[in-house]
Amino acid sequence: MLKIEDLHKSFGGVRAVNRCSLKVKQGSITGLIGPNGAGKTTLFNLITGFYRPDRGAIWFLRDRIDGLPPHRVARRAIARTFQIPRELKEMTVLENMMLIPPAQKGEKVWNSFFRPAQVRRQEREIMEEALRVLEFVELIRLRNEYAQSLSSGQKKLLELARTLMSDPKMILLDEPGAGVNPTLMKKLIRNIQELRQQGKTFFLIEHDMDLIMNLCDRVIVMDKGRHLADGSPSDIKKDERVLEAYLGGK
């Protein structure tokens, strides 16, 4: 579903991503791990158009997407979350959800005057979908709360819920477990597994090895900007190159 070929990205004299090539299979939950500074988040930023690569290619469903701006990548049905949630703090949880769907008729002022019935009908449909998704992630009781009042774990669930409002084919998660308590973590894991059963593909960065090993079908390892290894979770745990990267061989 996603193919990266010989990708490079430097910042000054620092090579954040260096000759990186990898693949993510459709319908999988694929983990991306590596020491701090390995280039994982930079790779996500390259995939989603926040950075332009210096060299190399990114293919998604046979279309080349490297160099496209973020909004055009999003239209290809790729969604992402961030390590630090980016909720709209002074809007309610429901309002955060309803802003996501593209091409809303109410965005054009003249539609409010000349097509008010269409605007209202679409708003009702979007609200119904937002409530359905909030029910799915178990945030429905918080729909009228301001997003800034949510806990860290609830904000991670809201981030996931917001991605679903764009009906993505692939979801990139940047450290979904960071700052999440065990109870909400179980909900997050259950949501990801159920969404995979519905046909979604996940590519996630995570430092929690228990989460990676129990959730992912396949694990890709980066070190110093390069693809170091990939395989099943059990194979990765025994790979000497991975132990060297993390523990200096000890």
N, C-alpha and C positions, 0 to 999 in steps of 0.2 A: 504493500500500500504506500509506503514511504521509502524512498531510496536516496541515499546521500552518497555522492561520489567525489572523493578527493577535495574535500572542503577545507578552505583556509580562511582565517580571520586574524589579523594582527591589530594591536593597539600600540602605536609607537614601535618600540622594540620588543614588545611582548607578543608571542604567538599564542593566542587564546585557543584557537582551533587550528590544528596542524595536520594536513593530509588525512582527514577523517572520512572514512567510508563505512556505512552501515545500512541495514535494512530493518523495517518493522513490518511484520506480517499483518494482513487484514484480520480483524476479529480477535487479536491477541491483547494481552496485558503485558507490555514489555517494560522492564525497569531499566533505568540508566543510573549507574552508580560510578563513583570515583572519588579520590581524595579532594579536599577543598582546593579550588583553583584548577581543577582538571579540565574545565571548559564546558561543563554540562549546561549551565544556564545560558552561556553564550551560544551554544548550539541551538537551544530552544529559541533564542532571539533571532537567530539566522533563519530557522524554519518558518517562524511566524512574521518575518518581514521587519522586525525592529532594527536589525542590522542587515547590511548588504555584504555578502561574502567578497573577499578579495579574489578568490578563485574557486572553481568547483561548481557542482550542480546539485540541485535538490529536486527530486521528482515526486509528485503526489498523484496517484491514480493515472499515471502515464503523462501527466502534464508537468512541465517544468515551471517551478514557482520561485526559484532563487531570484532575489532582486525585486520581487513584487512588494508593494507597500502593504502594511498590516491589514487594511480594510479589504484589499483584493484577495489576500490569503484567506481571510475569514470567509469571504464569499465562496471559496472552494470547499467549505465545510470543515475547516480546521478551527478548533477553539482551544483556548488555553486558560490556565489559572496562573497566579503568581505566588511566589514564596511568601510575600507580604500581601494579604488581601487588599484589593483596590475597590472596596464597596463605596457607594455614594453615601457618605455618612449622614447627611441631613435629609435623606429621603427614606421612606419606609421600605421594609423588605419587599413588599409587593410592588412598589414603585420601581425599585431596583430591577426587578424582574421584567416589568412591562416595558422598560426602555430598550431592551435588547433586540427584539425582532426588527429586521431591516424593512425598509420601504413601507413605513406606516403612512396611511393616507392623511392622518392628522398632522403630519409634519409639514404639509403644504397648506398655507394659510387659506387659499381660495377654496380648498375642499370643505373647510368648516362652514363656508357660506353657501357653496353651490351643491355639495354632496354630504350634508350633515348626517343623513341616515346611514350612508356607507361608512363614515368615520365612526359613528356610534356602534355599528354592527361589528366592525373590525376590533374596536376597543374591547367589546364584550368577549369576542373570541380570544383575544390576547389575554384578558384577565382570567378567563376560564382555564386556558393552558397554563398560565402562571400559577394558579391555585392548584392545578393538578400536579405540577412539578414540585411545588412546596409541600404538598401532601406526601409525595414520593420520598423527599429528603427529610421529612418529619420536621419541617419548620412552619407548618401551616398555622400553628397557634401564635406565631410571632409575626404574622404577615403585616400587622399594623404598627409594629415597633420600628423605631428608627434604627437603621443599620448600624450606626455607631454604638448602640447599646448592646449588641450581640457579643458573646464570648468569642475567643479566638477560634475555637472549634466550630461554633455556629457560623462564623464568617467563612470558614473553609467550606462548609456545606452550602452556604449561599453562593460562593464562587462556583462550585460545581453546578448548582441549580441554574445560575445565570448562563453558563455555557450551554445547558440543555435547551434554553429558549431560542438558540440559533440553529437547532437541529443539526449538530455537527456529525460528521462521519468519524473523525478522529479528535480525541481530547488529549491535550498535553497538560500534565499536572506537575507543577514545580513545588516539590516538598509538601504534598498534601497532609502529611502527618505532623508537620512541625507545629508545636504549640497546642496540639489537640489531646484532650484527656481520653483515657481508655474507652469510656462509654461512647463518646462521639466518634472515636476512631473505628469502633465496631460498626457504627452506622455508615460511616464513609466507605469502609471496605465492602459492606453489604450492598451499598448503592452501586459501587464500581462493578461488582460481580454481576448484579442484576442487569446493569446497562450493557455489559459485554454480552449477556444472553440475548439482549435486544439488537445486537449487531454493531455496537459501538466498539471502536478500537482505542486503546489507551497506551500512552507513552509517558512514563512518569519518572521524575527525578526524586530520589529519596535517600536519606542517610540512615533511616531506621531499617537495619538489616532483617529484623524479624518480619517487618511488614513486606519488604521486598521478597524474601524467601517464601512467605506464605501466600502472597497474592499473585506474583508474576509467573507467567508461563516461561518467560525467557528473560535473561539479564544481559545487558550490554555494559561493559566496563570501559571508561575513559581514563586516561592518565596523560598529563602534560599536553592536552589538546588532541590526543590521538585515540583512535579505537584500539583498545588493548586486548580485549577478549570478549567472547559472548558464548552463551550456552544456557543450559538449564540451571536453575538455582543450585541444585546439588553439585553440578560440575563446577560452577563458579566458586563455590565455597572451598573447593580443593585445588583450584588453579594456582600454581606457584607464582605466576606473574602477578596475579591479583594480590596475593599475600605480600609479595615484594613491594607493590605500589602502596599498599595500606600500612604495612607493618615493618617495612625495611627488611623483609625476609625472616623476621623473628616469629 
